Amino acid sequence: MEHKIWYDTKDEILHQKIIGLYSTKESIDSGAMYVEQLEGKHYRQMVVDLSTAGKMESRDTRSKTNEQLNNAKITDVAFVGANAATRMIAKVLMKLGSLNANSTFVGTVDEAIKWIKNRR
């Protein structure tokens, strides 16, 4: 998996950078990493950098991604660098209630961190 997932101990935020195509299997694997990285952490907040992301493999991938975020009990997600089509799809999924976390779209990682910290 080329994508990166890490926990920033200074800001207490989980980060994910999606690079290229994002498959359903990678979504499921990422979910396990969310749980592992957040074990014992006070905040369950996340920045997802989509600036180098390609397409999601399928509709099932989007569904599994939301499922993994919900399973990890993520409370807040800031998406960075999403294109218009990705934002539209995500907003529809949020309105349908498939993502339990509060979420927003921002232009930079710094804006994402600021938004997340303001939610504490």
Buried (B, 14 or more C-beta within 10 A) or exposed (E): EEBEBEBEEEBBBBBBBBBEBBBBEBBBBBBEBBEEBBEEEEBBBBBBBBBEBEEBBEEEBBBBBBBBBBEBEBBBBBBBBBEEEBEEBBEEBBEEEBBEBBBBBBEEBEBBBEBBBEEE
